[in-house]
Amino acid sequence: AKRFNLKSGNPRTTIYFRNSIVVPLALMGSEEMMPVGKVLPRAATINLRIGKPIRHADLEKELRLKNLEQTEKELQQTALLYYMNQINNLLEPEYAFKETK
């Protein structure tokens, strides 16, 4: 199974979240339905977990208060990492990100 990569997102995408509610989603099993290199899908069980909705404006405000020294770019990275962690927490252990050393 392919593992989730916490660090794969682009922090600049958080500018699109302004005035939005972000809902973390974890989709597991799609790699069985449509394996790399295959043209036609096959039957597979796919699981979708839906996380708690997050009002981005509230999160951004909270992060700004906790991280007064951070630049705008650093705050975007912090927000994105928060969202990625929310997704990671929804995943089954076999898909979840694990820090490697």
Secondary structure, DSSP 8 states (H G I E B T S, - for coil): -----TT-S-GGGGGGGTT-EE--EEEESHHHHS-TT-SS------EEEE---EEHHHHHHHHHHH-TT--HHHHHHHHHHHHHHHHHHHS-TTTS-----
